[in-house]
C-alpha cells in the first residue's frame, strides 16, 4: 500500500484518523450542503496523510 512498512503505532494513528473522519462525515450527513465540503475535506485529509507517510518512508530509506 505504502512505499515501506509502517510501524504499529503509525497504523493505529492512521486507523483512528480515518475512523474519526468517517464518524464526522456520517454525523454531518444530515446537512446536505456541508456533505460535499466534508467529503472534500475527507479526501484532502487522506491525501495529506498518505503524502506524509510516503515522506517519512523516504526519510527512513535515506537514513539507512
N, C-alpha and C positions, 0 to 999 in steps of 0.2 A: 504494500500500500504506500508506504513512505520509503524514502531512499535508504533508511537504516532502521535497525530495530530500536523501538522505543523502550525506555526504562519503565518499569511497572508503575512508578509514581506518575509519569507523564501520561500513560494510558488512562489511569484513573482520572487525572485532571481533565484530559480531553473528553472522557466519557461524561464527567459531571458537567462540563461546559455545554456539550451537546444536549444533555438531559435538560438543563435549565432553559436553553434556547427553545427546545420543543415545548416544555411546560408553559413558558411565557407566550409562545405563539398560539398554543391551544387556548390559553386564558384570554388572549386578545382577539381570538377568532370571532367573538361576539360582535366586535366592531369591524365591519367590512372595510371601512375606509383605511383603518390602520393595518389591516391584514397584509396588503401589498407592501406597505412600508416595512412591516415586521419581517415579511418574507425576504425582502431585500437586505435587511439587517442580518438576518439569519445566514443568508448566502455569503454576505460580506464577512461575517464572523468566521465562518467555515474557511473561507479563502485565506484570511489573515492567520488563522490557527495553523493551517497546512503550510503556508509560507514560512511561518516562524519555526515550525518543526523541521522543515527542509533546511533552513539556515543553520539550526542547531546541529543537524546531521552533518552538514558540510564542515562546520567548525570542528566537530569531533573527528571527521576524516582527516582534516588538516593537522590536528594535534598529533595524530599517530605518525 
